[in-house]
Structures are given as structure tokens and as C-alpha cells.
Amino acid sequence: MTLTKALMATSALTLAGSTAIADGHMADEMTIVSWGGAYSASQQAAYHDPYSENTGVTIINDESSNEAVAKLRAMNEAGNITWDVVDVVASDAIRLCDEGLALEIDADEQLAPGDDGSSASDDFGDLLVSDCFIPQIVYSTTAGYRTDMVGDTPPTSICAMFDLEAYPGMRSLEKRPINNMEWALLCDGVAKEDVYDVLETEEGQAQAFAKLDTIKDSVVWWSAGADTPQLLADGEVVMGTTYNGRLFSLIEEQDQPVAMLWDAQVFDLDGWIIPAGLSPEREARALDYIYFATDTQRLADQAKYISYGPARASSAPLVGQHATLGIDMAPHMPTDPANATNTFLYNYEWWADYRDDLDAKFQSWLAQ
């Protein structure tokens, strides 16, 4: 029996709830890296807890996904890979795969088929953007605002972020160029379809930074997805950007006076990679976990806890109500037609090429 077939066989046992796979051929402990907050909580409930119950494996959570590329580069250079499965955005997965820092995955051999009979590659479809990337969710980065701090005319456009006259006060933006540069150009008159062509030029980058200059002194810069929800809850900002699932938690679960601004929400993909260079026992465990955690039911289960769309087509019909609130989750998904009237499609391939350069320029601009 080949290793791949052996792994699939043990995964089938896992799915059946057997603990027979804990036979010494796989590691009995693993470190899973993600983003923290409501998102990690949804993974804990949908993936980690049932997997640990089935296998007896101890899962250690790490919340360093925002530093995944830099840390995996450093681990590889030191020859000491301490992470087993890492949650990353698609553009980071492409970079890690290109640099040989992530394991290549054969979707149809190493991932579960769809519950509807589809192959894994057909079920994930175009979301398999890298040979190393196993998609989990479609999410968006969007904006929320305090309903009690915007007067009688709540914002309807992302460009309200740049309108200090109509909406005075502090706002929060992520401490990286992604999304901020795109929104700056959109709100400076660049057509949606031209944004990346413009941003590819020195002049376009200067234009984006000039637009951001107009609000720079009124921005709290965040690094963790939990920052904006906390700032909004505390009334320290009038509006701010974060992941739509974070805002869902703030609005629906915490009942804060906050509303979602879906305009120009930036669609993106998030999923797993397995670091290259693991021992055979750790690699086998990581592959088994991935097989379990990305099957049809598990991806649909995550949507019970957070408003991110599952990456498998076969999971969509299984999305139901929130696990504790009892509300229908479909209208809270970024892909819902009512929320997706004006979306911006994140170009992960473009950012994989330009990220390092623009990261450096952005940090230099912040320090000015």
C-alpha cells in the first residue's frame, strides 16, 4: 500500500470516529496556527474538538498567522519547523509554495471527495489557487461603523473612510498595504478594473499613498483581527476595517451598536498549508487532520459559528443556522447577493509578486 493510500485509509477511520489511527505511525501532538478570536473559536468547535475526540491527539493553538511567511522562512533557515498546519491567505500560500516552504498536495488523492460524489478538485474548483493550498473559506475584509457616531446619514460607501468632514473621528485600518492601497485608488477616482494596473506603477503607488496621507493622522493601525471590533466596541473609532466574521460576532453575538458596510468588500480566500520539512510522523498527522477538517460536513459546520462561506461547493447547501443564536447564516455571508452588490476581487497572484516590495514601502511611509 502506498503512503497516500495508507493516509486515506487512516483518514477514513478518523471520519468514522475510530481512534485506531493512534498507533504510533502519526504524531500524537500538533501545533495549528491561525488568526485567533472568533475565527479560531469557530475552527476549535468545527474541526479541532471533534478531531481530538476521534483521535486523542493534543492540538496546540498558535495565533501567529499574520506573521506566517516570515516565521516559516526563519524556521526553515534554522532547520527547526515547529508548526504542523498553518492557516494562511491565498497570496501567502502562493509565496510559501513558490519558495518550497509548503508541502504540495494532490487534491484528489489526499483530500476527501465531496459528499455529493464530486472529486475534491471539482468540489473546490477555481479556489485551488496553489498546489500547496487547501481552501477553507471565502471571506471579505470590509468596514464596520458605530451607528451612534455617524449622525443621521450613515455611510454607504467605503469612501466614507476618507471623508473626515462628513464623518469626523478616528478610524482603524490594517497595518499593511493590502486593501488600503486598493481602496485609496478607488476613492481617488480609479476605475475598479484599472486598480492593479495603476498600482503596478510608481505613479500609482504614489497616488495611493497620497490619498492615505489625507487620513493618516486619524488612523489607528491594527495588526490583529480582534483590534477593530474592540476599538468599535469601546467607541475609540467611528469606523474601521476588519474581517466580516469579526464584525458579525460584534454585531450579532455581542449586540454592539455597530453596522456593516459591505461596499467594496474585498473577497479573499483562506485555507491551510502544511510546512515542508516535517518528520514523516508529523507530516502524516497533518495530512490526516487536513483530510478530516476540509471535508464537506466540516466546512459547513464552521459556518455555524462564523459568517464565512465554505470553500467547497458541496458544503453550501448544508449551511444552516448559527449554533447558539439560531439565526439563518446565509444572509450574513459575504457572498449573499444582497451583500455582494459592489465587491472588489482581491488579486492574490498580483500581491504574491508585489507584496514584499510594497510591504517595505508601506512601512517606510508609516514611519514618515
N, C-alpha and C positions, 0 to 999 in steps of 0.2 A: 504493500500500500504506500502510495506517495505521501509526502508530508502534507501536501494540500488536502488530499482526501482524508488523511487522518484528522486534520484540523476540522474539516467539515463534519466528520463523524462525531468528534467530541463536541462540536458546536450543537449538533442535533441533540445530543444528550443534554446539553445545557438547556436548550429550548424546552425539552421535556421535563425539566426540573430535577434532573438527576445530579447527584454530587459525585458520580463515578469518575468524572474527569480529573478530580483532585487526586491524581495517582502518582505524583512525583515528576511527571513529564512537563508540567507547567508550573510557573512561579505561583506561590500562594499569597503574594502581596504585590500590589501595583500602585503606582502613582499616576493619577489622572489630572491633567492640567486644564483649567477652564478659566472663566471670567468672573466667577463669584456672584454674589447677590441672588436675585430672583432666578437668573438663568441657571446657575449652578444648583440651586434648590430644585429646579424642575428636572435637571439631569439626575440628581440624587434620587428623587421619587420615581422617575420613569425608568432609569437604567441601573444606577449603582446598587440601590437597595435590592431590587429583585435579582440582579446578577449575584450579589454577595450571598443572598439567601439560597440561591440554587447551587452555588459552588463552594461556599465557605471562604472565598477569597477576601482578604482585607484590602479595602480601597482607601488610599490616602489622597485627599484633595489638595491641590495646589491652585492658587488663583493668579498665576503669572502669565496668562495667555497674551496680554498686551506686550510682553517682552519676549515672546516665544522665539522669534528669529534670532535675536541677539544672544539669548541664553543657550539655544541649541548650537549656535556657532561656537560659543565658548566651551560648551560641554564636549563637542566633537574635537576641538583643538586640544582639550585636556585629556581626551580619551576616557571620559567618565560620564556616560549618559545615565542620568538619574531619573528620567521621566519615561513612562511606558506608553501613554496615549495622550495626545495633545490636541485640544480644541483650538482651531485657528480659522481665520477668514480665508477666503479662496486665494486672494493675491499672495498672502504669506505662504500658503501651501505650495503655490507655484514656485515661489522663490526657494523654499526649502527643498522641493523636489529637484529643481534645476541644479542646486548646489550639492545634491547627493546626500542630504541630511534627513531625508524621509524615505520610508520603505515604499516601493512600488506595489500596488495592489491590483490583482486581476479580479475585477468586479464579479464576473460570472463564476469564477472558481472559489473566491474567498469571502463573498458576501451572500446573504440569504436571498433566495428568489422572492418575488413579490407574492403576497397571499392570493393575488388574482391569477397566478400562474405565469406572470411575466418574468423574464430574466432580470437580474439585478441591473444590468446595463440599460435595458429598456425602461425599467421602472424609475431609475434615476435620470435617464435621458441626458439632456444637454447640461445638467448640473454636475456631471463628472468632468470637471474642467482640468483635471490633472491626474496623471497616473498614480499619484500618491494621496489623493484627496478623497475622503468618503463623506459626502454631504450629509448634513443633519437637517438644517433648517434654512428657510428663506426668511430673512428678517429685514428690517429697514432701520436706518438712522433717520430720525425725524425730530421734531421740536414739540415741546410742551410749554404751556404758559399758565400763569396764575390768573384764574378767571376774575379774581377780586382786585387785580392790579392793572387791568388794561382798559378801564373805563367802559363806556357804552359801545365801543366799536372794537370787538375782539379781532385779533389778526386773522387774516385768511390766506396770507402769502408768506412764504419763507423770507421774503424781502423785508418783512416787518423786523427781522433781526437787525437790519441795518438802518432802521428808521428810529433814531433816538428822539426825534421831535414828537412823533405820534405815540411812541412807547418808551418813555424815559426809564432809566434804571439799568441795573446790571443784567447781563445775560451770561450764559455759560456755553462754551464751545470746547470741543475736544482739542487736546494739545497735540495736534498732528495736522498735516496739510490735507489729508483725505477728507472729502466732503466740504470742508471750509473753502478750499480753492474753487471747487465747482460752484458752490452757492454764491460765492463772491462774483464770479464771472456772470452767472445767470442774473444776478441782481444789478449788474453793471451793463446789462443790455446784450450780452452774448446769447445767441440762439442755442437752445438745448443741444441740437445736433452738431454744433460747432465747438462745444466747450473743450473737448480733448484736443482738437486740432489747434485751438488757440493756446491752451495750457502747455502744449508741447514747445512753444516758442518762448524765448527770453522776454519778449514784449508782453506776451500773455501772462506769464508768471508775475511780471512787474504790475500788470493791471490788477490781478487778483490780490496781490499784497497791498496795493494802493487802496482797494475797496475795503479790505480788512483793517487798514490803518484808520478808517473813519470811525470804527467802533472799538479799536484796540484798548483804549483806556477804560472801557465799560465792560470788559470781558473777564470772567473768571474761567481760567483754563482747567479743564478736567482731564484726568488720566484713567480713572476707574468709572465704569458704567453706573455705579451707585451714586456718584457725586452729584449729577444734575438732579435726580429725584430728591436727594437730601436738601440741596440748595433751594429747590422749589418748595419743598415741604416747610422749610424754615423761613420762606419769604425773602431769602437773600438775593434772589434773581427774579426778574419779571418773566423771563423766558429762557429756555436752554435746550440744547440738543442732547439726545442720548438714544439708546435702542428702544424700539417701540414696546418691547416686552417690559422694560423697566417702567415706562410710563403707564402701561396697562396696570401693573402692580400698584403704582402710586395712586391711580385714579379709582380703580375698581376694588382693589383689596384694602387700601388704606383710606379710601374715601376723602382724599385731599381735594381742595378747590383748584384743580388743575384740569386743563383740557388739552387734547391732542391737536397738533397742527400737521395734517397729513401732506400738505402741499410740498411738492418737490422732495418727498421722502426718497431716500437713496436705497434702492434694493441691493442686497448683498447676500452672499452665501456664507454659511459657517459649517464647519464639519471637523472630522478627525484626521490626524495623521499619526503614524507610528514612527518614532525616530529610528533612523538607520543605526546599526551597530549594537543592537541589544543582544544579549545572550540567547541561545535557542529557546531556553525555558521561558524567558521573559517575552520574547517575540511570539511564541506560541500562545501565551496567555493573552497578550494584547490582541492578537488576531481573533481569538475565541471571544473576547469581550466585544470587539467590533462587530463580529457576526451577529451576536445577540442584540447589541444596543442599536443596530441600524436596520433591524427587520421591520416589516410593515407595521405590526402592532406597537412596537416600542416607539417608533417615531410618532405615531398617532397619540400614544399615551402622553408624550411630552406636552402636546397641545392642550392637555387637561389642566396644565399648571402655568402656562405662559403663552402669550399670543404670537407665536412664531409658526409659520406654515411648514409642515413636514416636507422633506425633500423628495420623498417617494410619491409617485402618482397614486400608488395603491393605498397609501395612508390617508389621503384626503377624505374619502367617504367615511372614514372611521372617526374623524374629528367630531367630538360631541360637545358636552357641557363641561364647564370648569369643575374641577374635582370637589371644591368646597363651596363656591359661590352659586353653583347651579345655573349659571348663565350660559347661553349659547356662545361658543367661542368663535364661530365662523365670522361674525361681523367685526371682530376685533383683530382679525388677521390683516397684515399689510396688503395682502393680495385680494382682499374683498373689493369688489367693483366700486363700492361707494367710497372706499379709501384710496383707490388707485386711479383717480381721475387725472392726476398730474404727477407722475412718478419720474424719477431720474434713475437711469440704469447705470450703476457703478461699473466702470470698465476695469475689471481686476487684472486683465492682461497688460493694459497700459500702466497701471500702478506697479505691477511686478517689475516693469522695465525702468520706471522713473522714481520709484519710492525712495531709494537710498539718497539720490541727489536732492529731491525735494524735501526729504526729512532734514537734511543738513541745512538747506536754505531756510526752511521754516524755523528751525531752532535759532538760527542766526538772526532772523527777523524778530523773533520773540525777545531776544536779548538786547535789541537796539533801544 
